[in-house]
Amino acid sequence: MAAVPQEHLDALETLRSSILEASHDLRLGQIHLMERQTRRVFAALKYARNLHVAVNRLPSEILERIFLLVRPHYDDFVPRWPDRKSLQWTAIEGVCTRWRNIARNLPSLWTIIDLCRDDPAHVGRAFLARSVDAPLTVFFASLNLEDSENDIYVLEEILLAHAHRVEALHIAVNSDDDLHAVCVLFRHTLPHLRSLSMFFRDHHNYRSTEWADGLASLDGMLPSVRKLAVQRCPIWQFCTFSGLTHLALCGSNTSTYREKYKAKTLRQLLDCSPSLVELILDEYASDRGLSGDCAISLPRLRTLQAAWDLDKEQGCLQFLGIPETCKFTPHFGIEGFATSAPGSPLNLHILVHSPLLRHIHTVQISPDLTQTRRISIHPGTFFISGIQDFAHLAGIVDPAVQLVICDTYHITDEDGWISLLSTMPRIRSLVVLSYELSYWDIETLFAALCSPAGANLCTALESLHLRGFQDNCF
């Protein structure tokens, strides 16, 4: 490093001495002027120091990658939503001039548009300008459009002038009027939109049919959507979607308007999406609109998450033809996806340790239902509802089958377990899922397996899993 020129050091020393000598004669205005000049000197020294900081010796390409890592990242399917800290990363602009110039000339850094807190409109417009022609991901959430004037202004500009750039769009509103108002903003086709989320938080706020008119007006404007997530906003019943790879549905009900709009059924949607990879259904969606003469073939499905209501028949699995490798996660007793906060309109409650995640043949039985139901057998999955159907499985299941019993209300004693398991002698793995799995349930189960009458029960049994979901469970 070259030495600091001696004349600079001499000049600083001369300046210091002259100020001290003339300190009694200096006027206040002159002192303020010299202070401003001194601050400029310190700024120059700070700039010189920063040039020697290790991070500023990094090439611009490396800093660009670091900036992209610092910015929050969001999945394009059922994403977490931006929070109040989502823009903190923009502080990199204030570090130094070099960092600011690098950041502002990196379009991909400014492609996530956060319209969830009604920030000043110039913030969103700055992101649009700096992102140049890069693909956009847009989040819009509002509890009341009257309090979101800035966000609406930016959203309208995006849908008018940048529709061709939008690749992911996530919208959450709280009333049917607001839903209709947002739909009106769509005036051009979004040719490259791949991921769409539309969440209507309050299902009690349907006061008119304008929301349905708004959704119907979008038909044909979303030709490239492949990932769709909706909550109480059944856009899929009014618009044509085909070739979906990811689908999440919660609480979609348009029975009142079905005739007027010729609303599409869930079966029709799935029939048009044979390449579906991930499917998420809440309690409402998982047992409605799927009935038909044959199973819906989903040969590429890898993840299935479905609400499981233990109080009534669950019809989801009996209508789906899924591959053996599909991971199935049941959601017990869930009324819908959590939507209380604007920042997280869709929040799934997942049973991480669900035994049904194992890649093996599975028999799922709900003994709480006593009436005989039809048996539906699809690749890798047997779904039975009703105790009287158990006998039909004897001799036809895979030797390595896993038996999953959902709830045990009607198995009240040792004889009940013996009667239940005697029809399935070849099971290798037994799983019991129950809200209130008590010590009594466990004792009667083991008593049945160890009793003389149960000597021939489950002779091939290798593993036993017990799962309870209430705090008071053993």
Backbone hydrogen bonds, N-H to C=O, Kabsch-Sander energy under -0.5 kcal/mol:
donor,donor_aa,acceptor,acceptor_aa,energy
8,H,5,P,-1.2
9,L,5,P,-1.2
10,D,6,Q,-2.6
11,A,7,E,-2.1
12,L,8,H,-2.1
13,E,9,L,-2.2
14,T,10,D,-2.5
15,L,11,A,-2.4
16,R,12,L,-2.4
17,S,13,E,-2.3
18,S,14,T,-2.4
19,I,15,L,-2.0
20,L,16,R,-1.9
21,E,17,S,-2.2
22,A,18,S,-1.9
23,S,20,L,-0.8
25,D,22,A,-1.2
26,L,22,A,-1.1
31,I,27,R,-2.0
32,H,28,L,-2.3
33,L,29,G,-2.0
34,M,30,Q,-2.3
35,E,31,I,-2.3
36,R,32,H,-2.0
37,Q,33,L,-2.0
38,T,34,M,-2.4
39,R,35,E,-2.2
40,R,36,R,-1.5
41,V,37,Q,-1.6
42,F,38,T,-2.4
43,A,39,R,-2.3
44,A,40,R,-2.1
45,L,41,V,-2.2
46,K,42,F,-2.6
47,Y,43,A,-2.3
48,A,44,A,-2.3
49,R,45,L,-2.5
50,N,46,K,-2.7
51,L,47,Y,-1.5
52,H,49,R,-1.8
53,V,50,N,-1.4
56,N,53,V,-1.0
57,R,54,A,-1.6
58,L,55,V,-1.2
62,I,59,P,-0.6
63,L,59,P,-1.8
64,E,60,S,-2.3
65,R,61,E,-1.6
66,I,62,I,-2.1
67,F,63,L,-2.7
68,L,64,E,-2.1
69,L,65,R,-1.5
70,V,66,I,-2.0
71,R,67,F,-1.7
81,W,343,G,-0.9
86,S,83,D,-1.9
88,Q,85,K,-1.6
90,T,87,L,-1.6
91,A,88,Q,-1.9
92,I,89,W,-1.8
93,E,90,T,-1.8
94,G,91,A,-1.6
95,V,92,I,-1.1
96,C,92,I,-0.5
100,R,96,C,-2.3
101,N,97,T,-2.5
102,I,98,R,-2.4
103,A,99,W,-2.8
104,R,100,R,-2.5
105,N,101,N,-1.0
106,L,103,A,-1.6
109,L,106,L,-1.9
110,W,107,P,-1.8
111,T,108,S,-0.7
113,I,111,T,-0.7
113,I,137,T,-2.9
114,D,112,I,-0.7
115,L,113,I,-0.8
115,L,139,F,-2.7
123,V,120,P,-1.8
124,G,120,P,-0.8
125,R,121,A,-2.3
126,A,122,H,-1.9
127,F,123,V,-1.7
128,L,124,G,-2.0
129,A,125,R,-2.3
130,R,126,A,-2.6
131,S,127,F,-1.9
132,V,129,A,-0.9
134,A,131,S,-2.7
136,L,165,R,-2.9
137,T,111,T,-2.7
138,V,168,A,-2.7
139,F,113,I,-2.7
140,F,170,H,-3.0
141,A,115,L,-1.7
142,S,172,A,-2.2
147,D,144,N,-2.0
148,S,145,L,-1.8
152,I,148,S,-2.7
153,Y,149,E,-2.0
154,V,150,N,-2.0
155,L,151,D,-2.8
156,E,152,I,-2.7
157,E,153,Y,-1.8
158,I,154,V,-2.4
159,L,155,L,-2.5
160,L,156,E,-1.6
161,A,157,E,-2.9
162,H,157,E,-0.6
162,H,158,I,-1.9
165,R,162,H,-2.0
166,V,162,H,-0.7
166,V,163,A,-0.8
167,E,136,L,-2.7
168,A,136,L,-1.6
169,L,195,S,-2.5
170,H,138,V,-2.7
171,I,197,S,-2.9
172,A,140,F,-2.1
173,V,199,F,-2.4
176,D,205,N,-1.2
179,L,175,S,-2.2
180,H,176,D,-2.4
181,A,177,D,-2.4
182,V,178,D,-2.3
183,C,179,L,-2.1
184,V,180,H,-1.9
185,L,181,A,-0.7
185,L,182,V,-1.0
186,F,183,C,-1.5
187,R,185,L,-0.9
190,L,221,M,-2.7
193,L,190,L,-1.3
194,R,167,E,-2.6
194,R,192,H,-0.5
195,S,167,E,-2.0
196,L,227,K,-2.9
197,S,169,L,-2.5
198,M,229,A,-2.2
199,F,171,I,-2.8
200,F,231,Q,-3.1
201,R,173,V,-2.3
201,R,199,F,-0.6
203,H,201,R,-0.8
205,N,202,D,-1.7
206,Y,203,H,-0.6
207,R,205,N,-1.2
213,D,209,T,-2.0
214,G,210,E,-2.6
215,L,211,W,-2.2
216,A,212,A,-2.6
217,S,213,D,-1.6
218,L,215,L,-1.5
219,D,216,A,-1.4
221,M,218,L,-2.4
224,S,190,L,-0.5
225,V,222,L,-1.0
226,R,194,R,-2.8
227,K,194,R,-2.3
228,L,246,H,-2.4
229,A,196,L,-2.3
230,V,248,A,-2.6
231,Q,198,M,-2.0
232,R,250,C,-3.3
235,I,233,C,-2.9
237,Q,234,P,-1.7
238,F,235,I,-1.4
239,C,235,I,-2.3
241,F,239,C,-0.6
243,G,272,C,-2.9
245,T,226,R,-3.0
246,H,226,R,-1.9
247,L,278,E,-2.0
248,A,228,L,-2.2
249,L,280,I,-2.5
250,C,230,V,-1.0
253,N,251,G,-0.7
257,Y,254,T,-1.3
258,R,254,T,-0.5
258,R,255,S,-0.8
261,Y,257,Y,-2.2
262,K,258,R,-1.1
263,A,258,R,-1.4
264,K,237,Q,-1.5
267,R,289,G,-1.9
269,L,265,T,-1.8
270,L,266,L,-2.6
271,D,267,R,-2.7
272,C,268,Q,-1.2
273,S,270,L,-1.7
276,L,273,S,-1.5
277,V,245,T,-3.4
278,E,245,T,-1.8
279,L,303,T,-2.5
280,I,247,L,-2.6
281,L,305,Q,-3.0
282,D,249,L,-1.6
283,E,334,I,-0.5
286,S,282,D,-2.4
287,D,283,E,-0.5
287,D,284,Y,-0.9
288,R,285,A,-0.9
296,I,319,F,-2.9
297,S,295,A,-0.7
298,L,296,I,-0.5
298,L,321,G,-2.7
300,R,274,P,-0.7
301,L,298,L,-1.5
302,R,277,V,-3.1
303,T,277,V,-1.9
304,L,327,K,-3.1
305,Q,279,L,-2.6
306,A,329,T,-1.6
307,A,281,L,-1.7
308,W,331,H,-4.4
309,D,307,A,-0.5
310,L,308,W,-0.7
312,K,309,D,-1.0
315,G,313,E,-0.7
319,F,316,C,-1.4
320,L,317,L,-1.3
321,G,296,I,-3.0
322,I,320,L,-0.9
326,C,323,P,-1.5
327,K,302,R,-2.7
328,F,326,C,-0.6
328,F,356,L,-1.0
329,T,304,L,-2.9
329,T,327,K,-0.5
331,H,306,A,-2.3
332,F,330,P,-0.6
333,G,308,W,-1.5
334,I,331,H,-0.5
335,E,333,G,-0.5
338,A,347,N,-1.4
344,S,341,A,-1.6
347,N,338,A,-0.6
350,I,348,L,-0.8
352,V,350,I,-1.3
354,S,351,L,-1.8
357,L,354,S,-1.6
358,R,355,P,-1.4
360,I,358,R,-1.8
362,T,380,G,-1.7
363,V,402,Q,-3.4
364,Q,362,T,-0.5
364,Q,382,F,-3.0
365,I,363,V,-0.5
365,I,404,V,-2.7
366,S,384,I,-1.3
369,L,366,S,-1.5
370,T,368,D,-0.5
376,S,383,F,-1.1
377,I,375,I,-0.5
378,H,376,S,-0.5
378,H,381,T,-2.3
381,T,378,H,-2.0
382,F,362,T,-2.7
383,F,376,S,-1.5
384,I,364,Q,-3.2
384,I,382,F,-0.5
386,G,366,S,-1.0
387,I,369,L,-1.3
389,D,386,G,-1.7
390,F,387,I,-1.7
392,H,389,D,-1.1
393,L,390,F,-2.1
394,A,391,A,-1.1
396,I,393,L,-2.1
397,V,393,L,-0.9
401,V,398,D,-1.8
402,Q,361,H,-1.5
403,L,401,V,-0.5
403,L,429,S,-3.1
404,V,363,V,-3.3
404,V,402,Q,-0.6
405,I,403,L,-0.6
405,I,431,V,-3.3
406,C,365,I,-3.0
406,C,404,V,-0.6
407,D,405,I,-0.9
407,D,433,L,-4.8
411,I,408,T,-1.4
412,T,410,H,-0.8
417,W,413,D,-1.5
418,I,414,E,-2.2
419,S,415,D,-2.8
420,L,416,G,-1.9
421,L,417,W,-2.9
422,S,418,I,-1.8
423,T,420,L,-0.7
424,M,421,L,-1.7
427,I,424,M,-1.0
428,R,401,V,-1.9
429,S,401,V,-1.4
430,L,463,S,-2.2
431,V,403,L,-3.1
432,V,465,H,-2.5
433,L,405,I,-3.1
433,L,431,V,-0.5
434,S,467,R,-2.1
437,L,434,S,-0.5
438,S,436,E,-0.9
442,I,438,S,-1.8
443,E,439,Y,-3.0
444,T,440,W,-2.5
445,L,441,D,-1.9
446,F,442,I,-2.5
447,A,443,E,-2.5
448,A,444,T,-2.0
449,L,445,L,-2.1
450,C,446,F,-1.9
451,S,447,A,-1.1
454,G,451,S,-0.8
455,A,452,P,-1.5
457,L,454,G,-1.8
459,T,456,N,-0.6
460,A,425,P,-0.8
461,L,458,C,-1.8
462,E,428,R,-3.5
463,S,428,R,-1.7
465,H,430,L,-2.9
467,R,432,V,-2.8
469,F,434,S,-1.1
470,Q,435,Y,-0.8
473,C,470,Q,-1.7
474,F,437,L,-0.7
